[in-house]
Amino acid sequence: MDDSLTTYDKLNEDIQFTEDETRELLNLSEKEILVLILSELKKITADKN
């Protein structure tokens, strides 16, 4: 379980939002949020390969 916490901490350090970005994110629909998450995951996996 330590590995997952370490991974989360690393990701959390990279995820920094301005106040305006936070407001925009809060206005997204569930579908838009899922698309955003999936696109970011795709970028991460592409960078690892």
DORO-171325 format. One record per residue (C-alpha): residue number from 1; residue in one letter; x negated, z, y. Coordinates in Angstrom, 3 decimals. Layout:
<atoms>
<atom k="NUM" r="A" east="X" up="Z" north="Y"/>
...
</atoms>
This chain:
<atoms>
<atom k="1" r="M" east="0.000" up="0.000" north="0.000"/>
<atom k="2" r="D" east="-2.953" up="0.483" north="2.311"/>
<atom k="3" r="D" east="-3.552" up="-3.270" north="2.266"/>
<atom k="4" r="S" east="-0.083" up="-4.037" north="3.573"/>
<atom k="5" r="L" east="-0.486" up="-1.473" north="6.355"/>
<atom k="6" r="T" east="-3.842" up="-2.964" north="7.300"/>
<atom k="7" r="T" east="-2.327" up="-6.439" north="7.368"/>
<atom k="8" r="Y" east="0.529" up="-5.214" north="9.532"/>
<atom k="9" r="D" east="-1.879" up="-3.506" north="11.942"/>
<atom k="10" r="K" east="-3.897" up="-6.722" north="12.314"/>
<atom k="11" r="L" east="-0.761" up="-8.770" north="12.964"/>
<atom k="12" r="N" east="0.598" up="-6.164" north="15.337"/>
<atom k="13" r="E" east="-2.570" up="-6.361" north="17.431"/>
<atom k="14" r="D" east="-2.119" up="-10.134" north="17.752"/>
<atom k="15" r="I" east="1.538" up="-9.904" north="18.741"/>
<atom k="16" r="Q" east="1.726" up="-9.064" north="22.421"/>
<atom k="17" r="F" east="4.674" up="-10.140" north="24.564"/>
<atom k="18" r="T" east="5.184" up="-10.088" north="28.290"/>
<atom k="19" r="E" east="8.414" up="-8.653" north="29.669"/>
<atom k="20" r="D" east="9.798" up="-12.173" north="30.251"/>
<atom k="21" r="E" east="8.894" up="-13.275" north="26.721"/>
<atom k="22" r="T" east="10.589" up="-10.177" north="25.318"/>
<atom k="23" r="R" east="13.770" up="-10.969" north="27.231"/>
<atom k="24" r="E" east="13.734" up="-14.536" north="25.922"/>
<atom k="25" r="L" east="13.248" up="-13.311" north="22.353"/>
<atom k="26" r="L" east="16.152" up="-10.893" north="22.663"/>
<atom k="27" r="N" east="18.423" up="-13.773" north="23.648"/>
<atom k="28" r="L" east="17.627" up="-15.828" north="20.536"/>
<atom k="29" r="S" east="20.156" up="-16.236" north="17.763"/>
<atom k="30" r="E" east="19.377" up="-15.112" north="14.227"/>
<atom k="31" r="K" east="18.807" up="-18.724" north="13.166"/>
<atom k="32" r="E" east="16.392" up="-19.336" north="16.054"/>
<atom k="33" r="I" east="14.452" up="-16.190" north="15.157"/>
<atom k="34" r="L" east="14.169" up="-17.266" north="11.527"/>
<atom k="35" r="V" east="12.910" up="-20.709" north="12.554"/>
<atom k="36" r="L" east="10.356" up="-19.100" north="14.857"/>
<atom k="37" r="I" east="9.139" up="-16.768" north="12.095"/>
<atom k="38" r="L" east="8.882" up="-19.597" north="9.569"/>
<atom k="39" r="S" east="6.967" up="-21.820" north="11.978"/>
<atom k="40" r="E" east="4.494" up="-19.009" north="12.697"/>
<atom k="41" r="L" east="4.040" up="-18.353" north="8.968"/>
<atom k="42" r="K" east="3.395" up="-22.054" north="8.437"/>
<atom k="43" r="K" east="0.674" up="-21.962" north="11.139"/>
<atom k="44" r="I" east="-0.925" up="-18.883" north="9.556"/>
<atom k="45" r="T" east="-1.016" up="-20.419" north="6.081"/>
<atom k="46" r="A" east="-2.331" up="-23.716" north="7.460"/>
<atom k="47" r="D" east="-5.166" up="-21.857" north="9.229"/>
<atom k="48" r="K" east="-6.140" up="-20.108" north="5.983"/>
<atom k="49" r="N" east="-6.409" up="-23.454" north="4.159"/>
</atoms>
